[in-house]
Amino acid sequence: MAVDYTVIVVYLAGMLAMGWWGMRRARSKSEFLVAGRRLGPAMYSGTMAAIVLGGASTIGGVGLGYQYGLSGAWMVFTIGLGLLALSVFFSARIARLKVYTVSEMLDLRYGGRAGVISGVVMWAYTLMLAVTSTIAYATIFDVLFDMNRTLAIVLGGSIVVAYSTLGGMWSITLTDMVQFVVKTIGVLLLLLPIAVVKAGGFDEMKAKLPTEYFDPLGIGGETIFTYVLIYTFGMLIGQDIWQRVFTARSDRTAKWGGTVAGTYCLAYAVAGAVIGTAAKVLYPNLASADDAFATIVKDELPVGVRGLVLAAALAAVMSTSSGALIACATVANNDIWSRLRGLVRSAEEEHDEVKGNRAFILIMGVAVIVTAIALNNVVEALTVAYNLLVGGLLVPILGGLLWRRGTAQGALASVTVGGLAVIVLMATHGILANEPVYYGLLASLAAYVIVSLATPATDAAVLAAWRDRLAGRSPEPVSAPVPTHQ
């Protein structure tokens, strides 16, 4: 394993070096939080694909393939569909808003102060998303070094917190681009063909497995519908995803770069399911389906290649973890802390916010690591995150983009009613039940429509300013750079 260890150590050291490089670029709030809104198509596509395809998509996607066969692709497939829908229908308008958070968009659209409450819901989502990725470090480092779970979480989490804190979005963007390349080579170009060959090819796989393993709908219609509701719609409104849209150089980059990334996700979904199906042939009696990825990598790949594929899994986890971490910190600082303190900073003072946001990444990073150590179930944590997101924020966000009659009061009622309904139903029906997101979403929609129609329409001046931002006619204020000491 010496060669594999070397590959991993070099990779981790490279992540830290890129964090240091990013620190030299992150000299303003815009540079630190959204990479100066300067990413071109290639880098935008790679980093967007990297953030949405995390540990759940890689380790979990292979696990679903092990359990259900080719239909196990549906979870990751619906993530790709959501990214395609976001890119084609909404990303151009989102990019033109020139904001930093989803809550800022809600304030612009409704002219009200639903920002703190929506910020709390979004913060909870991004925190749990970061936690699920951080928990996944334990699986990977256990395979690599037979490491204690807590130590693995602390080690992996500390590396992500370090490079994210140093350079913000510039560090995360550069590391994500490397991670995208590593994942593509490790999973698509190496593990996929090797797994199929080791399993004897598709004919042998079909001979050894039940026919339902090759049924595209074998996982069940209700499960597929739930995936669409949670992941496809979740892709449309998550702060971690929107913050990447904000990095695009232009609305055209956001639209077409995101379309490429979404298409890549569809291919990645199929690859994970096929690898999992091959693992079922090779190891039919694993204790847990989620062990399929680590087992096939550890036992079937040659030295060096094994290290690269494990680095690919680590890359998948790190990209989602870092993206969720900066999103969590951005929301905590800009939507909650600053609003509660009533702070209003001028453009000339904006450089002070780099230190503030850097401090919040560090604080949120520590919170994520501690929470990850305390929790064991990745699926439950991820379900909580997406239930809160979709049940609480989908309706007011899409309503604001699509329905002119929506009001600030309607949005506030929607967030509150939907969020509370999800929490109560998760407590009564169980976290993994379908009812929380189903009925929470319906309650949110009902509250939004009824309260919006019962309250005065949004002020014409607010709507006019909103239309100007959507059309790109209101430029982002120029932020002052941080003085250098060279």
Helices and strands as residue ranges (DSSP letters): H 2-25, H 29-34, G 35-37, H 41-52, H 55-55, I 56-60, H 61-68, G 69-73, H 74-85, I 86-90, H 91-96, H 102-110, H 115-145, H 149-183, I 184-191, H 192-198, H 201-208, G 211-214, H 221-227, I 228-232, H 233-237, H 239-245, H 251-282, G 289-291, H 292-300, H 305-330, I 331-337, H 338-341, G 347-349, H 351-374, H 378-402, H 408-429, H 435-454, H 460-470
